[in-house]
Amino acid sequence: MKIMKLLRIGILLLVVPALSGCWLLAVGGAGAYGGYKMKEEGYKVQSPIKKEGTNSSTEK
């Protein structure tokens, strides 16, 4: 009985990390698809960081 219990726990410990990688891949794919569909609808991503010196008033 103890061997079967240890075997089940061992299998569970090996399977859980493998499944977590699959979930991360599925969530990443869903996010990428959502971004692609938003781009089709006309939405654009804007960077919150702006380069210094791109404005003509800052140049001397």
Summary of the structure (lengths in Angstrom):
residues: 60
radius of gyration: 24.5
end to end distance: 82.3
largest distance: 82.3
contacts: 90
relative contact order: 0.06
helix: 65%
strand: 0%
